Amino acid sequence: MQFIKSILTLSTFALVLGATEPTRKPVLLELFTSEGCSSCPPADRLLEQLDRAQPVAGAELIVLSEHVDYWDGSWTDPFSQKKFTLRQQNYVEQFKLGSAYTPQLVIDGQSELVGGNANQTRALIEQALKTQKFPITLTNVVRNGKKLSFHVELEAGTNGVTLMAALANDTMTSQVARGENAGRTLKHVAVVRNLQNLGNLAPGAEFKKDLDFTAEGAGAWRVVIFAQDRSTGRILGVAQQKI
């Protein structure tokens, strides 16, 4: 009888532990960076550390490296795209900045800072945790050759949002031959290769869809889906799956 009581006690404890285990809230970190910028490698390293260590209690840090093209000159960043430069320009206008710069870290679309400042980054992440988010369901992530398929579901809540999909290489490494980082080996995490607008959702609208994207090249990938408030730029929902 004592043995049975012990089992019941342990089972009850496990149920309580599972019920009270805190849920981590996702926070999106977008780093605008460039291999042509000598100030960017420390920010790249910090982003990698945040991604690997997940050091902020209560936060699931979802990171993206978006390589801008305005530093391309004597060295052309192999990961740079004009669309990332344009996305950063939207933030320049949102935050009323004088101009774009690198490295710039944007946290949940609600704050920005010079990338590489660990203490300030942590403080802004903790601030972002106070913002409510709605859940995004990202399931059935399958890669078949060059095709990467997945299913997305969400309800937009009371805010009109733009729904975005980012496909990113898990990690990438470059040997930089010219420019400000000439001779350096640079490592990047969550390098965005495909960023697509899935559509604008009206308040209260639902989104349920199977999607296919091209994912060329070997190695691991990340799929990140996020919903951004069309009026304020805040990230109101974000989900990630790795494959």
N, C-alpha and C positions, 0 to 999 in steps of 0.2 A: 504494500500500500504506500509506504514511504517513497519507493522508487517511482510509482505512478504519479504521486504528488510532485516529485522532483521534475518529471518530464513535463507535467502540466505547467509548473512554474516557469521552466525554461521556455516552453512554447509561448506562454503568455508574455514573457519578457521579450521574446523575439518579435511578436506581433506589435507590442508597444513600441519597440525600437524602430521597427519598420514604419510604423504610423507616424512617429515623431521625427524621423530623419529629415533634415531640412532639404528642400528642393532648391537647387541652384538656378538663379535667374540668368538667362543669356544676355550678354553685353557684346555688342559688335564694335570691334576696333579696326578702323581702316587706316592703313599707313600709306601715304602718298610719298613715294620714294623714287630714286633713280640711281643707276650704277654710274652715272656721270657726275654725281654729287659726292664730294669728299666728306660731307657731314652726315651722310645717310647710313654708312655701315653700323655705327653705334645704335641707331634707331632700329635697324634691321635685327641686330642681335637682341635688343630688348624685346622686340615683338616675338622673337623665337623663344626667349625665356618665359615670357608671359603665357605663351601658348603651351609650352611644355610643363611649366610648374603650376599653372593655375593658382596663383598665390593669394587671391583675394577671396576671403570667406563669403560664401553665398553667391558667388559669381561664376558663371560658365563663360569664359572669355573665348569668343569666336573671332579669329583674326583674319584679315585680308591684306595682302600686299598689292597695291595698285601702282604700277610703274608709269610715271608720266613721260611725255616725249619731248618737253621743251629743253631738256638737258642734252638731248642727242646732238652730237657735233663730231668731235674727233673720235668719240666712242659712241656707238649706237647701242643703247640698252636693248638686248634681245627680247625683253619682256614688256617694253614700253608700247602703249597704245594711245591714240588720240582721244579715245572715249574716256580714259582715266583722267586726262588733262581736263576734258570738258566737265567731268563729274567734280573734280576738285574746284573748278571755276564756279560751279553752283554753290559750293561751300564758301568760297571767297565772298560771294554776294550775300549768302545767308548770314555769315558772321561779320559782314561789313568790314572786311580786311582791305588793305590797300592793294595787295597783289597776292598771287599764289607763291608758295615757297616749299622747299623740301629740306629736311623731312618734316612732314606734317602728319600728326596723328589726330584723327577725328573719332570721338568716343560716342557711340550710339546716336550720331547725328546731332547731338545737343551741346557738345563742347569740343574745343580744339586746342592743341598746344604743339610746341616744337617736339618732335619725336625724340626719344632718348632720355627724357626726364622721368626717371622711375618714380620718384616721390609724388610729383604732381599727377602723373598718370594714375597712380593708385588712388589718390584723392578724388579724381574725376570719375574713376570707375565706381567708387563707393557712392558718389553723388548720383550716377546713372542708375544704380540699383534701386533708387527711390521711385523711379518711373515705372508705372504699371505697363505690362506687356500682355498681348493676347497670344495664345498658342498657335504655332504653325506645325502641322503634321507633315513630316517628310519621310516617306516610306518607299519600299520596293526599289531601292537603289541598286541597279545592276549594270555592270559593264560587259559589253559583248563586242570585242574588237575595238573599233573606233567609236562605237555608239554607247552612250551612257544614258540610261533610262531611269526615271524616278516618278513618284506620285506625290502631289502636293495638295493639301487641303487647309483652308482657314476660313474664318469669319472675320470680316474687317472691323467689327465693332462699331463704335459711334463715329470713327474718324474715316475720312476718305484717304486712301493710301495708294501708293505706287508699289506694286509687287515686283521684286527683282530676284534674279537667279545669277549666282556667281559660281563658275567652275574654276577650280584652282589646283595647280600642282602642289602636292603636299610639301615638297622641298625642292629647291633648284640651286645649282652652284655654277658660278661663272669665273673664268679666268679673264680678267680685264687687261687688255693689251695697251690701251691708250686712254688719254683723258686724266681727270683728277685722281682716279683710283688705279692708274696704270701699275701693273705688276702685282695687284692684289687678287686673292681668291675670295670671292664674295658668296655668301650663303644666304638664301632667302627662304622664307616659310610662307605657305598659302599664297603662292603667286597666281594672281587672277589671270586667266587666259581667255575667258569668255564671260562677259557681263551682259545680261539681257533683261530688258524691261518686259515683264510678263503681262502687264496691263494695269490700268487704273481701276480701282474698286471704289464704288460709292459706299457711303456709310451703311453698314448692315449687310453689305453684299457678301456672297459666298464665292469661294474659288475651289473647285475640285477638278483636277486634271492630271492625266498622264503626260509626261514630257520626255522628249528625246533631244540630246545634245551630242555634238561631236567632241570627243576627248582623244586627241592624237598623242602618241608618244607613250613610252613605258613609264612605270612608276605609279605611286599612289596618288589619288585625287581626293579633293574635297568638294562637296556640293553644299552651298550655303544659300538659303532662301531667306529674304528679309523684306519686311513691309515698312515703308517709310511714309510718314505723314506728309501729304502734299503741301500743306500750308506752313508747317514749322520745320520740316526736315528731320524730325525725331524718328528714331527707329522704334517702331511699336511692336514688332515681333521679329524673331530670327530663329532659325533652326539650322543644324549642320549634320551631315553624315559624311563619313570617310569611307573610301573604297580603294 
